[in-house]
């Protein structure tokens, strides 16, 4: 096969920008063959002959401008397709072993010819109803006891009512009074002021209200304590304070909570209020250090 002449025979000048071979003319049969091969595809995805020619001429121009870089780029593209990096696959399928891939494919259950598939229809499950709470007349517990029959055949009662023990501690007169004198408080009612949730309790008409200092009355009202319960809690706190001072131990909030029979948060407020006015100082405890304190629990 004879090669084509590189230069014209008439010796005419040739531009250096003009290629020796007309690439477009040489590739026309290839372009026509590629377009014909994809003629069965939809027009929206099938490229035309002009688009093929544009692609070939662009690829040739890139190759001519920087052949080395163009070759590296094509090698990178081919390596991506060989390794599958250009194909969108799920990460779980890529890392899954062939055995697990085969097991993950659902297999149809064997069904003999002519045997209809049995469909199990389960009744709709009704939502569970929230049990309603019965309203009680008081804070009494009802314990269930199994029915028993007596000797004469009379059935025994099936329920037994047990009264819960009360936490009200209002008998302050049965406790020794080791509290500091009320004259040690300022004349105003703000010295024992504390914050508490809820509205204050009206205690002006409660028994023993006259035994409270104005600051104590405001504190008891804020903590929603009756005067009797406040006085009992106050005496229990100072009894425990004297006890622990006698044995050389510190008196903390937790000790006042254990000594009182009221809410622990209210007992902590009482401890803070008494400590703020200096009622836990040694001078108020010293007169009772030699006393032997015995009270009923």
Order of alpha helices (4+ residues) and beta strands (2+ residues): alpha-alpha-alpha-alpha-alpha-beta-beta-alpha-alpha-alpha-alpha-alpha
